[in-house]
Amino acid sequence: MNIYVETNFVLELTFRQEQYASCEQILQLCETGKAKLIIPAYSLVEPHEKLSRQARSRRKLQQSLDTELRQLSRTGSYTNRIKNIQDIARLFIQSNEEEQYCFNQCRERFLKIGEIVALTADIISEAASYETIYDLSPQDALVYTSVIDHLRRYQPKQACFLNRNSKDFDSPDIVSELNRFNCKMIPQFDDGYSFLQSQLSS
């Protein structure tokens, strides 16, 4: 079975969010060869950009906080309270490092066992059309077009598209188009894992 995933699948694993456990189980199924993971190249680029943007924002906040703390430290009565706030400032830096490490680990796993759908000129061109047809954001249109392009080219007997953008992807027209390629749209990773379990056990 082909399992198509999008950017939120990567973010779920990187930040260990609510449906992290299901994403980890899905990834492990693919690592053991029970299913095939397919991910648009854009979905490995977008999280890296988000992490970089978030790290810059935290560093800027930390620098502002350090400046204010140095000013407050000149007042003796604030000394003990400042120590607790300094722990928060250190947390900003630590969290950046930990999240970047987790992302790098996840990316290595994807590259090792997954198939990456290259971002080609044809996909970029067609994505512009999908923005209008399905009222998708440019980012979602690139992801969706990558999935459709791969489905068209390989026509798997069974596939599913796992995502957390239900308000964007879970439309009757998109579901219908995916169904034509034997691909089931599943807007929750927990539901996706349950579906995979039922299919693999049958």
N, CA, C and O of each residue as an XYZ file, in Angstrom:
808
protein
N       0.832     -1.199      0.000
C       0.000      0.000      0.000
C       0.869      1.252      0.000
O       1.869      1.327      0.714
N       0.481      2.223     -0.801
C       1.162      3.517     -0.809
C       0.550      4.431      0.250
O      -0.667      4.615      0.291
N       1.383      4.991      1.090
C       0.926      5.942      2.100
C       1.500      7.312      1.751
O       2.709      7.530      1.840
N       0.636      8.219      1.359
C       1.051      9.586      1.036
C       0.859     10.449      2.287
O      -0.199     10.426      2.916
N       1.884     11.194      2.629
C       1.795     12.076      3.797
C       2.178     13.492      3.382
O       2.722     13.717      2.301
N       1.880     14.445      4.272
C       2.177     15.847      3.952
C       2.933     16.496      5.106
O       3.338     15.823      6.054
N       3.114     17.786      5.016
C       3.980     18.521      5.942
C       3.628     18.281      7.398
O       4.526     18.159      8.231
N       2.346     18.211      7.727
C       1.946     18.054      9.123
C       2.392     16.721      9.719
O       2.570     16.612     10.932
N       2.570     15.724      8.886
C       3.082     14.437      9.355
C       4.511     14.615      9.885
O       4.872     14.064     10.924
N       5.308     15.389      9.156
C       6.684     15.678      9.564
C       6.688     16.516     10.843
O       7.465     16.252     11.761
N       5.823     17.521     10.899
C       5.751     18.390     12.081
C       5.286     17.619     13.314
O       5.768     17.855     14.422
N       4.355     16.704     13.114
C       3.842     15.901     14.229
C       4.976     15.111     14.880
O       5.062     15.023     16.105
N       5.845     14.540     14.045
C       6.969     13.761     14.558
C       8.047     14.663     15.150
O       8.645     14.331     16.174
N       8.292     15.793     14.512
C       9.337     16.708     14.976
C       9.000     17.311     16.330
O       9.847     17.348     17.222
N       7.763     17.787     16.492
C       7.359     18.466     17.726
C       6.670     17.529     18.722
O       6.282     17.949     19.812
N       6.522     16.258     18.340
C       5.864     15.263     19.212
C       4.494     15.766     19.671
O       4.203     15.838     20.865
N       3.673     16.108     18.696
C       2.353     16.664     18.980
C       1.329     15.561     19.269
O       1.696     14.401     19.456
N       0.045     15.932     19.303
C      -1.007     15.063     19.822
C      -1.054     13.683     19.180
O      -1.281     12.690     19.871
N      -0.841     13.605     17.859
C      -0.963     12.320     17.169
C       0.407     11.738     16.800
O       0.546     10.964     15.853
N       1.404     12.138     17.581
C       2.773     11.672     17.353
C       2.878     10.148     17.369
O       3.540      9.559     16.515
N       2.222      9.511     18.347
C       2.356      8.054     18.495
C       1.888      7.325     17.241
O       2.525      6.366     16.805
N       0.776      7.774     16.660
C       0.266      7.138     15.440
C       1.227      7.358     14.276
O       1.458      6.448     13.479
N       1.783      8.554     14.177
C       2.745      8.839     13.098
C       3.977      7.961     13.229
O       4.499      7.453     12.236
N       4.438      7.786     14.462
C       5.605      6.928     14.696
C       5.297      5.485     14.313
O       6.137      4.814     13.714
N       4.114      5.004     14.649
C       3.727      3.629     14.288
C       3.636      3.463     12.770
O       4.055      2.443     12.222
N       3.088      4.473     12.101
C       2.987      4.431     10.635
C       4.379      4.387     10.015
O       4.633      3.618      9.088
N       5.265      5.211     10.530
C       6.635      5.248     10.012
C       7.328      3.906     10.230
O       8.061      3.434      9.361
N       7.098      3.302     11.375
C       7.706      2.002     11.662
C       7.164      0.921     10.728
O       7.911      0.037     10.307
N       5.861      0.983     10.397
C       5.294      0.027      9.439
C       6.006      0.133      8.096
O       6.288     -0.875      7.449
N       6.290      1.360      7.689
C       6.975      1.575      6.422
C       8.429      1.110      6.497
O       8.976      0.602      5.518
N       9.044      1.285      7.652
C      10.433      0.861      7.825
C      10.563     -0.650      7.784
O      11.617     -1.167      7.413
N       9.517     -1.366      8.156
C       9.553     -2.836      8.097
C       9.072     -3.373      6.753
O       9.006     -4.586      6.549
N       8.734     -2.458      5.832
C       8.347     -2.886      4.483
C       6.892     -3.283      4.332
O       6.511     -3.822      3.293
N       6.064     -3.030      5.346
C       4.654     -3.417      5.268
C       3.832     -2.407      4.468
O       2.717     -2.710      4.042
N       4.370     -1.234      4.268
C       3.717     -0.202      3.455
C       4.816      0.686      2.879
O       5.967      0.636      3.312
N       4.439      1.496      1.898
C       5.417      2.353      1.232
C       5.083      3.812      1.514
O       3.986      4.277      1.206
N       6.031      4.526      2.099
C       5.833      5.934      2.442
C       6.227      6.812      1.259
O       7.314      6.664      0.699
N       5.344      7.719      0.890
C       5.612      8.651     -0.206
C       5.335     10.059      0.303
O       4.272     10.338      0.858
N       6.316     10.946      0.103
C       6.191     12.299      0.630
C       6.653     13.318     -0.401
O       7.718     13.159     -0.997
N       5.856     14.369     -0.618
C       6.294     15.432     -1.529
C       7.569     16.098     -1.019
O       7.719     16.315      0.183
N       8.476     16.417     -1.918
C       9.720     17.085     -1.520
C       9.423     18.366     -0.746
O      10.130     18.702      0.203
N       8.376     19.076     -1.155
C       8.029     20.335     -0.494
C       7.736     20.119      0.989
O       7.992     21.006      1.804
N       7.202     18.954      1.346
C       6.848     18.674      2.735
C       8.062     18.396      3.609
O       7.935     18.324      4.832
N       9.232     18.239      3.007
C      10.465     18.149      3.782
C      11.185     19.493      3.841
O      12.052     19.706      4.688
N      10.818     20.394      2.934
C      11.413     21.734      2.921
C      10.647     22.668      3.856
O      11.248     23.443      4.600
N       9.336     22.588      3.813
C       8.494     23.514      4.590
C       8.753     23.448      6.097
O       8.833     24.501      6.729
N       8.892     22.250      6.713
C       9.177     22.214      8.155
C      10.524     22.842      8.502
O      10.666     23.478      9.546
N      11.510     22.661      7.627
C      12.836     23.253      7.867
C      12.736     24.777      7.895
O      13.364     25.435      8.725
N      11.945     25.327      6.983
C      11.745     26.774      6.937
C      11.012     27.238      8.198
O      11.344     28.284      8.757
N      10.022     26.471      8.647
C       9.274     26.820      9.865
C      10.196     26.820     11.085
O      10.123     27.713     11.929
N      11.067     25.802     11.170
C      11.999     25.736     12.296
C      12.965     26.915     12.298
O      13.255     27.486     13.350
N      13.458     27.276     11.122
C      14.388     28.402     11.016
C      13.718     29.705     11.427
O      14.299     30.513     12.150
N      12.482     29.900     10.955
C      11.733     31.117     11.293
C      11.444     31.176     12.797
O      11.554     32.229     13.426
N      11.075     30.026     13.354
C      10.766     29.956     14.783
C      12.017     30.198     15.625
O      11.956     30.872     16.653
N      13.152     29.648     15.188
C      14.412     29.831     15.920
C      14.818     31.300     15.934
O      15.266     31.816     16.958
N      14.660     31.972     14.795
C      14.989     33.399     14.735
C      14.116     34.203     15.686
O      14.595     35.103     16.376
N      12.830     33.870     15.716
C      11.892     34.576     16.585
C      12.255     34.371     18.056
O      12.206     35.310     18.851
N      12.620     33.136     18.412
C      12.973     32.849     19.808
C      14.283     33.529     20.195
O      14.416     34.036     21.309
N      15.254     33.541     19.272
C      16.531     34.212     19.582
C      16.319     35.705     19.804
O      16.913     36.308     20.698
N      15.464     36.284     18.976
C      15.173     37.715     19.127
C      14.509     37.978     20.474
O      14.849     38.939     21.165
N      13.547     37.108     20.847
C      12.866     37.258     22.135
C      13.844     37.066     23.281
O      13.805     37.790     24.276
N      14.733     36.071     23.129
C      15.713     35.809     24.182
C      16.662     36.990     24.366
O      16.994     37.347     25.497
N      17.098     37.596     23.268
C      17.997     38.752     23.339
C      17.318     39.934     24.031
O      17.937     40.633     24.833
N      16.038     40.150     23.713
C      15.292     41.228     24.367
C      15.146     40.957     25.859
O      15.265     41.857     26.691
N      14.885     39.692     26.174
C      14.725     39.297     27.573
C      16.035     39.479     28.335
O      16.035     39.968     29.465
N      17.148     39.088     27.720
C      18.457     39.252     28.362
C      18.743     40.725     28.662
O      19.264     41.069     29.724
N      18.393     41.580     27.709
C      18.621     43.016     27.899
C      17.839     43.541     29.097
O      18.368     44.283     29.924
N      16.569     43.141     29.178
C      15.731     43.598     30.291
C      16.217     43.026     31.629
O      16.186     43.706     32.654
N      16.665     41.766     31.601
C      17.131     41.137     32.838
C      18.403     41.805     33.363
O      18.567     41.981     34.571
N      19.294     42.171     32.454
C      20.503     42.877     32.884
C      20.151     44.201     33.570
O      20.779     44.610     34.546
N      19.132     44.843     33.024
C      18.694     46.113     33.622
C      18.088     45.881     35.014
O      18.367     46.616     35.961
N      17.248     44.831     35.110
C      16.603     44.534     36.391
C      17.602     44.054     37.441
O      17.405     44.276     38.636
N      18.671     43.398     36.995
C      19.644     42.828     37.943
C      20.381     43.909     38.738
O      21.024     43.623     39.749
N      20.279     45.118     38.278
C      20.907     46.234     39.001
C      20.135     46.570     40.280
O      20.615     47.304     41.145
N      18.921     46.009     40.371
C      18.097     46.214     41.569
C      18.177     44.953     42.420
O      17.698     43.897     42.008
N      18.769     45.055     43.587
C      19.035     43.892     44.428
C      17.814     43.061     44.765
O      17.917     41.836     44.830
N      16.650     43.684     44.985
C      15.453     42.942     45.399
C      14.921     42.010     44.314
O      14.089     41.148     44.595
N      15.395     42.173     43.072
C      14.917     41.332     41.968
C      15.810     40.109     41.710
O      15.465     39.254     40.894
N      16.941     40.026     42.393
C      17.956     39.019     42.060
C      17.408     37.596     42.030
O      17.630     36.875     41.057
N      16.696     37.176     43.079
C      16.202     35.790     43.144
C      15.170     35.500     42.063
O      15.183     34.428     41.458
N      14.287     36.445     41.825
C      13.253     36.235     40.807
C      13.843     36.181     39.401
O      13.319     35.485     38.531
N      14.908     36.899     39.182
C      15.539     36.918     37.863
C      16.092     35.538     37.495
O      16.085     35.165     36.322
N      16.567     34.784     38.477
C      17.129     33.457     38.205
C      16.105     32.551     37.520
O      16.444     31.806     36.600
N      14.855     32.620     37.973
C      13.805     31.796     37.362
C      13.542     32.209     35.922
O      13.319     31.360     35.059
N      13.568     33.492     35.666
C      13.329     33.993     34.318
C      14.479     33.615     33.391
O      14.266     33.363     32.205
N      15.699     33.574     33.931
C      16.851     33.175     33.124
C      16.714     31.731     32.636
O      17.188     31.382     31.555
N      16.057     30.897     33.450
C      15.798     29.517     33.024
C      14.912     29.491     31.783
O      15.108     28.661     30.895
N      13.942     30.394     31.719
C      13.069     30.477     30.556
C      13.861     30.887     29.325
O      13.661     30.340     28.240
N      14.750     31.838     29.490
C      15.580     32.288     28.374
C      16.429     31.146     27.833
O      16.575     30.996     26.620
N      16.996     30.330     28.742
C      17.798     29.181     28.311
C      16.936     28.142     27.595
O      17.403     27.456     26.686
N      15.671     28.034     28.016
C      14.757     27.081     27.389
C      14.545     27.402     25.908
O      14.414     26.491     25.090
N      14.513     28.682     25.563
C      14.350     29.071     24.156
C      15.456     28.459     23.295
O      15.183     27.882     22.242
N      16.698     28.586     23.744
C      17.837     28.074     22.992
C      17.818     26.550     22.965
O      18.051     25.935     21.924
N      17.540     25.954     24.112
C      17.527     24.493     24.209
C      16.450     23.897     23.312
O      16.684     22.893     22.640
N      15.274     24.511     23.299
C      14.179     23.981     22.488
C      14.510     24.065     20.999
O      14.165     23.163     20.235
N      15.178     25.146     20.584
C      15.591     25.260     19.179
C      16.498     24.112     18.789
O      16.327     23.504     17.733
N      17.464     23.816     19.646
C      18.433     22.753     19.351
C      17.757     21.388     19.327
O      18.031     20.573     18.446
N      16.871     21.134     20.295
C      16.202     19.832     20.373
C      15.273     19.608     19.183
O      15.237     18.514     18.619
N      14.525     20.639     18.801
C      13.595     20.502     17.676
C      14.332     20.322     16.356
O      13.903     19.545     15.502
N      15.442     21.037     16.188
C      16.227     20.868     14.967
C      16.810     19.460     14.899
O      16.857     18.858     13.827
N      17.251     18.937     16.035
C      17.785     17.575     16.087
C      16.706     16.550     15.717
O      16.948     15.638     14.927
N      15.508     16.717     16.302
C      14.403     15.800     16.000
C      14.038     15.838     14.520
O      13.787     14.801     13.906
N      14.013     17.044     13.954
C      13.692     17.165     12.532
C      14.746     16.465     11.678
O      14.407     15.754     10.732
N      16.013     16.663     12.004
C      17.084     16.017     11.239
C      16.973     14.500     11.307
O      17.184     13.810     10.309
N      16.641     13.985     12.489
C      16.471     12.534     12.648
C      15.312     12.020     11.807
O      15.428     10.999     11.129
N      14.186     12.742     11.858
C      13.015     12.342     11.068
C      13.323     12.386      9.577
O      12.979     11.467      8.834
N      13.964     13.442      9.155
C      14.281     13.587      7.734
C      15.157     12.446      7.248
O      14.962     11.935      6.145
N      16.124     12.044      8.069
C      16.989     10.923      7.683
C      16.191      9.642      7.519
O      16.447      8.858      6.605
N      15.225      9.428      8.400
C      14.378      8.234      8.289
C      13.537      8.277      7.022
O      13.391      7.270      6.330
N      12.980      9.455      6.720
C      12.189      9.600      5.491
C      13.043      9.321      4.259
O      12.624      8.600      3.354
N      14.231      9.893      4.232
C      15.097      9.736      3.061
C      15.562      8.296      2.892
O      15.826      7.850      1.776
N      15.659      7.575      3.996
C      16.137      6.197      3.949
C      15.087      5.234      3.418
O      15.411      4.331      2.646
N      13.831      5.413      3.820
C      12.805      4.419      3.448
C      11.682      4.982      2.575
O      10.904      4.219      2.002
N      11.593      6.288      2.471
C      10.484      6.896      1.729
C      10.835      7.188      0.283
O      12.004      7.210     -0.103
N       9.801      7.408     -0.500
C       9.983      7.873     -1.870
C       9.618      9.355     -1.897
O       8.524      9.737     -1.481
N      10.524     10.173     -2.380
C      10.325     11.614     -2.400
C       9.805     12.028     -3.773
O      10.420     11.717     -4.794
N       8.673     12.729     -3.797
C       8.120     13.229     -5.060
C       8.785     14.562     -5.363
O       8.569     15.551     -4.663
N       9.597     14.576     -6.413
C      10.361     15.777     -6.756
C       9.428     16.924     -7.151
O       8.364     16.713     -7.733
N       9.853     18.125     -6.822
C       9.076     19.320     -7.166
C       9.483     19.763     -8.578
O      10.440     20.518     -8.748
N       8.755     19.290     -9.571
C       9.096     19.555    -10.968
C       8.375     20.793    -11.495
O       7.476     21.332    -10.849
N       8.789     21.228    -12.680
C       8.141     22.378    -13.321
C       6.674     22.085    -13.596
O       5.825     22.962    -13.438
N       6.367     20.850    -14.010
C       4.971     20.479    -14.290
C       4.113     20.550    -13.041
O       2.972     21.011    -13.092
N       4.653     20.096    -11.921
C       3.903     20.131    -10.661
C       3.657     21.575    -10.227
O       2.554     21.914     -9.799
N       4.669     22.419    -10.334
C       4.509     23.833     -9.968
C       3.444     24.497    -10.833
O       2.624     25.274    -10.343
N       3.468     24.182    -12.120
C       2.495     24.770    -13.046
C       1.075     24.297    -12.738
O       0.142     25.098    -12.687
N       0.922     22.989    -12.532
C      -0.415     22.450    -12.262
C      -0.934     22.891    -10.899
O      -2.139     23.061    -10.717
N      -0.031     23.075     -9.942
C      -0.443     23.509     -8.604
C      -1.149     24.855     -8.655
O      -2.075     25.106     -7.884
N      -0.713     25.714     -9.557
C      -1.361     27.024     -9.702
C      -2.827     26.863    -10.089
O      -3.679     27.641     -9.659
N      -3.118     25.840    -10.909
C      -4.499     25.568    -11.307
C      -5.311     25.045    -10.124
O      -6.465     25.431     -9.939
N      -4.703     24.164     -9.321
C      -5.407     23.590     -8.178
C      -5.717     24.652     -7.111
O      -6.693     24.522     -6.372
N      -4.897     25.685     -7.035
C      -5.200     26.777     -6.102
C      -6.580     27.350     -6.392
O      -7.356     27.635     -5.479
N      -6.871     27.515     -7.682
C      -8.149     28.094     -8.096
C      -9.279     27.078     -8.035
O     -10.358     27.362     -7.515
N      -9.021     25.894     -8.572
C     -10.071     24.861     -8.668
C     -10.591     24.472     -7.278
O     -11.800     24.396     -7.061
N      -9.668     24.227     -6.343
C     -10.055     23.732     -5.025
C      -9.877     24.773     -3.912
O     -10.050     24.466     -2.733
N      -9.532     25.994     -4.294
C      -9.334     27.069     -3.323
C      -8.302     26.666     -2.263
O      -8.533     26.829     -1.065
N      -7.166     26.139     -2.722
C      -6.090     25.718     -1.834
C      -5.054     26.835     -1.695
O      -4.895     27.669     -2.586
N      -4.362     26.833     -0.571
C      -3.234     27.746     -0.421
C      -2.125     27.284     -1.366
O      -2.125     26.127     -1.785
N      -1.178     28.165     -1.711
C      -0.073     27.744     -2.580
C       0.677     26.529     -2.029
O       1.069     25.642     -2.786
N       0.873     26.494     -0.711
C       1.596     25.382     -0.097
C       0.818     24.075     -0.227
O       1.370     23.050     -0.629
N      -0.478     24.123      0.119
C      -1.302     22.916      0.024
C      -1.463     22.459     -1.415
O      -1.522     21.260     -1.684
N      -1.534     23.402     -2.334
C      -1.665     23.050     -3.747
C      -0.427     22.304     -4.236
O      -0.549     21.351     -5.006
N       0.752     22.720     -3.804
C       1.988     22.028     -4.189
C       2.005     20.603     -3.643
O       2.397     19.667     -4.340
N       1.581     20.446     -2.402
C       1.542     19.116     -1.786
C       0.533     18.226     -2.504
O       0.842     17.096     -2.879
N      -0.675     18.748     -2.690
C      -1.727     17.942     -3.315
C      -1.367     17.566     -4.756
O      -1.586     16.428     -5.171
N      -0.825     18.504     -5.509
C      -0.442     18.221     -6.891
C       0.652     17.160     -6.939
O       0.665     16.325     -7.844
N       1.560     17.186     -5.986
C       2.612     16.159     -5.920
C       2.007     14.775     -5.717
O       2.433     13.800     -6.336
N       1.003     14.702     -4.836
C       0.333     13.420     -4.579
C      -0.392     12.938     -5.823
O      -0.254     11.778     -6.211
N      -1.160     13.814     -6.451
C      -1.911     13.447     -7.651
C      -0.972     13.044     -8.784
O      -1.236     12.082     -9.506
N       0.110     13.774     -8.932
C       1.078     13.453     -9.989
C       1.636     12.048     -9.810
O       1.763     11.299    -10.779
N       1.968     11.692     -8.586
C       2.508     10.354     -8.315
C       1.449      9.285     -8.539
O       1.743      8.229     -9.099
N       0.226      9.548     -8.109
C      -0.871      8.589     -8.316
C      -1.108      8.349     -9.805
O      -1.305      7.210    -10.228
N      -1.089      9.407    -10.589
C      -1.293      9.277    -12.032
C      -0.206      8.406    -12.669
O      -0.485      7.536    -13.494
N       1.023      8.664    -12.268
C       2.147      7.977    -12.906
C       2.238      6.502    -12.522
O       2.612      5.674    -13.352
N       1.899      6.160    -11.270
C       2.118      4.789    -10.799
C       0.841      3.992    -10.584
O       0.883      2.762    -10.537
N      -0.304      4.677    -10.452
C      -1.609      4.024    -10.331
C      -1.582      2.806     -9.394
O      -1.792      1.678     -9.841
N      -1.327      3.028     -8.110
C      -1.286      1.913     -7.154
C      -2.652      1.261     -6.999
O      -3.682      1.896     -7.226
N      -2.654     -0.007     -6.611
C      -3.914     -0.716     -6.397
C      -4.611     -0.227     -5.133
O      -5.838     -0.260     -5.034
N      -3.825      0.220     -4.184
C      -4.404      0.722     -2.934
C      -3.498      1.799     -2.363
O      -2.278      1.639     -2.323
N      -4.096      2.892     -1.922
C      -3.316      3.999     -1.373
C      -4.178      4.809     -0.412
O      -5.405      4.713     -0.422
N      -3.516      5.602      0.411
C      -4.234      6.544      1.273
C      -3.404      7.811      1.402
O      -2.175      7.780      1.342
N      -4.099      8.918      1.579
C      -3.459     10.222      1.764
C      -3.768     10.691      3.172
O      -4.903     11.060      3.475
N      -2.751     10.678      4.038
C      -2.924     11.056      5.433
C      -2.529     12.512      5.624
O      -1.472     12.944      5.164
N      -3.381     13.263      6.304
C      -3.091     14.682      6.504
C      -3.855     15.214      7.712
O      -4.704     14.532      8.286
N      -3.527     16.456      8.082
C      -4.274     17.122      9.159
C      -4.875     18.429      8.687
O      -5.282     19.262      9.498
N      -4.932     18.612      7.372
C      -5.550     19.817      6.805
C      -6.962     19.487      6.324
O      -7.295     19.715      5.161
N      -7.787     18.954      7.216
C      -9.113     18.505      6.814
C      -9.963     19.633      6.232
O     -10.760     19.399      5.323
N      -9.804     20.838      6.739
C     -10.619     21.946      6.229
C     -10.243     22.302      4.794
O     -11.039     22.907      4.076
N      -9.030     21.930      4.371
C      -8.592     22.215      3.010
C      -8.747     21.005      2.087
O      -9.308     21.114      0.997
N      -8.245     19.848      2.537
C      -8.210     18.667      1.678
C      -9.496     17.845      1.712
O      -9.812     17.153      0.744
N     -10.237     17.913      2.811
C     -11.416     17.053      2.952
C     -12.644     17.686      2.288
O     -13.642     17.982      2.945
N     -12.543     17.885      0.974
C     -13.680     18.403      0.210
C     -14.182     17.289     -0.706
O     -13.393     16.438     -1.116
N     -15.468     17.272     -1.034
C     -16.010     16.198     -1.875
C     -15.270     16.037     -3.201
O     -15.056     14.912     -3.652
N     -14.880     17.136     -3.826
C     -14.196     17.052     -5.117
C     -12.810     16.433     -4.984
O     -12.404     15.625     -5.819
N     -12.087     16.810     -3.938
C     -10.756     16.227     -3.725
C     -10.870     14.755     -3.377
O     -10.123     13.930     -3.903
N     -11.806     14.419     -2.487
C     -12.015     13.012     -2.115
C     -12.360     12.190     -3.350
O     -11.852     11.082     -3.525
N     -13.225     12.731     -4.207
C     -13.627     12.034     -5.428
C     -12.442     11.830     -6.372
O     -12.276     10.755     -6.948
N     -11.627     12.863     -6.523
C     -10.468     12.739     -7.417
C      -9.481     11.698     -6.895
O      -8.948     10.900     -7.667
N      -9.242     11.707     -5.602
C      -8.346     10.711     -5.010
C      -8.907      9.303     -5.176
O      -8.170      8.367     -5.486
N     -10.212      9.158     -4.969
C     -10.843      7.838     -5.112
C     -10.670      7.253     -6.501
O     -10.572      6.035     -6.655
N     -10.633      8.107     -7.512
C     -10.444      7.618     -8.883
C      -9.093      6.930     -9.056
O      -8.898      6.139     -9.979
N      -8.166      7.246     -8.155
C      -6.842      6.617     -8.207
C      -6.661      5.598     -7.078
O      -5.537      5.287     -6.682
N      -7.787      5.082     -6.565
C      -7.760      4.087     -5.482
C      -7.071      4.616     -4.228
O      -6.407      3.870     -3.509
N      -7.236      5.903     -3.979
C      -6.581      6.534     -2.833
C      -7.637      7.099     -1.883
O      -8.477      7.911     -2.271
N      -7.572      6.651     -0.641
C      -8.523      7.086      0.381
C      -7.963      8.303      1.123
O      -6.817      8.280      1.573
N      -8.750      9.341      1.250
C      -8.341     10.539      1.972
C      -8.683     10.375      3.454
O      -9.845     10.161      3.798
N      -7.684     10.473      4.331
C      -7.903     10.300      5.769
C      -7.339     11.527      6.494
O      -6.123     11.716      6.535
N      -8.218     12.361      7.067
C      -7.783     13.649      7.635
C      -7.300     13.615      9.090
O      -7.216     14.662      9.731
N      -6.984     12.437      9.615
C      -6.423     12.346     10.960
C      -5.390     11.221     10.970
O      -5.643     10.146     10.426
N      -4.234     11.457     11.580
C      -3.190     10.434     11.607
C      -3.583      9.242     12.470
O      -3.217      8.106     12.169
N      -4.334      9.502     13.553
C      -4.818      8.387     14.376
C      -5.733      7.479     13.554
O      -5.620      6.254     13.613
N      -6.644      8.095     12.783
C      -7.548      7.316     11.925
C      -6.756      6.603     10.822
O      -7.089      5.487     10.423
N      -5.722      7.259     10.350
C      -4.886      6.649      9.326
C      -4.209      5.390      9.823
O      -4.147      4.389      9.110
N      -3.704      5.436     11.042
C      -3.048      4.253     11.613
C      -4.051      3.124     11.819
O      -3.742      1.962     11.553
N      -5.255      3.460     12.294
C      -6.302      2.441     12.475
C      -6.665      1.803     11.131
O      -6.842      0.588     11.046
N      -6.774      2.621     10.087
C      -7.085      2.122      8.750
C      -5.987      1.175      8.264
O      -6.283      0.107      7.727
N      -4.740      1.555      8.446
C      -3.635      0.719      7.998
C      -3.618     -0.619      8.741
O      -3.387     -1.671      8.147
N      -3.866     -0.555     10.042
C      -3.924     -1.794     10.820
C      -4.994     -2.733     10.295
O      -4.758     -3.934     10.164
N      -6.182     -2.189      9.990
C      -7.286     -3.018      9.514
C      -6.972     -3.617      8.132
O      -7.329     -4.761      7.852
N      -6.309     -2.843      7.284
C      -5.987     -3.328      5.941
C      -4.891     -4.385      5.979
O      -4.945     -5.367      5.238
N      -3.903     -4.186      6.833
C      -2.782     -5.127      6.892
C      -3.165     -6.436      7.586
O      -2.551     -7.477      7.349
N      -4.187     -6.371      8.445
C      -4.595     -7.589      9.157
C      -5.624     -8.406      8.389
O      -5.894     -9.559      8.726
N      -6.207     -7.785      7.333
C      -7.247     -8.492      6.572
C      -6.652     -9.359      5.471
O      -7.389    -10.020      4.739
